[in-house]
Amino acid sequence: MDLKSKIFDRRASERISHEESNAADQLAVELLSLFPAVTSRPIVFVCIGTDRSTGDSLGPLVGTFLEEKKLPSFFVYGTLDDPIHAVNLEEKLKWIKERHFHPFIIGIDACLGRFKSVGMIEVGEGPVKPGAGVNKDLPAVGHIHVTGIVNVSGFMEFFVLQNTRLNLVLKMAKMIANGIYKANLRYPQQPKWPEYSWNHEKIEAAEQ
């Protein structure tokens, strides 16, 4: 959970309301404009968060929706079944970078912000910094970021996260996943190499 929505330069970010009818299309356009021109570079989405906190479940919900869509062009890590959070973040980032050569990483996370910004999706250059709002020394994640402002910051943030409406988080997660799916349809398909579990055991080829 990136408690601070001001970690990155707002001048490099775009905001999209999850309620706009074409929100997913807008997100797809923004993502495609930020992706590297070298199409052989693997595009990796790292969805951060945990389902133990309603407000912090945005990332793993997005990851789960994307996993169900079976995107041919992108790699996705962090789901409800296998979340990426404060405890295992450093280990899983290391594994991802070992598995993919020179990956272009998109960090997806929830954050808190001003009341009028709740429900907005922010996308732009620069990483998310999980734990920055609670003085946790965690690695920054991503060459670009997609963050969803799920509730109001400023006071008793952990309590605020626990009491964030699941309905809002679910709608935002679906919109983000749909935007990424639309970007996937327009981005050149990447080769899928054999998938491995976190303990490096080969489980199956993504394509046979």
Order of alpha helices (4+ residues) and beta strands (2+ residues): beta-alpha-beta-alpha-beta-alpha-beta-beta-beta-alpha-alpha-beta-beta
